[in-house]
Amino acid sequence: MRELIIAFGLFLFIEGILYALFPSKMKNMLKKIDTIKDSQLRSGGLIFAVIGFFIIWYLKR
C-alpha cells in the first residue's frame, strides 16, 4: 500500500511540475486531445498501461 501511495505522489509531482513549467503548452495539448478519436485514446491508454504493468512486474520480481 505504501508503494501505491508513493507512485500516486510521484504522478502528482510530475503533473504539477509540467503545469508549473509549461502552462501554455499544457493548455494547447489539452485542446488538441479533443480532436483525437476515442478509439485512439483508448488504444494509447491501453498500451501505456501494459508498458507500465511490465515495468512494475520487472522491478518487483
WOMOHU-V213173 format. One record per pair of residues at least 4 apart in sequence whose C-alpha atoms are under 6 Angstrom apart, sorted by the first residue. I is the first residue (numbers start at 1). GAP is how many residues later the second one is. Records with the same first field share a line. If there is no record, write none. Layout:
I: GAP, GAP
//
This chain:
12: 4
17: 4
18: 4
19: 4
48: 4
54: 4
//
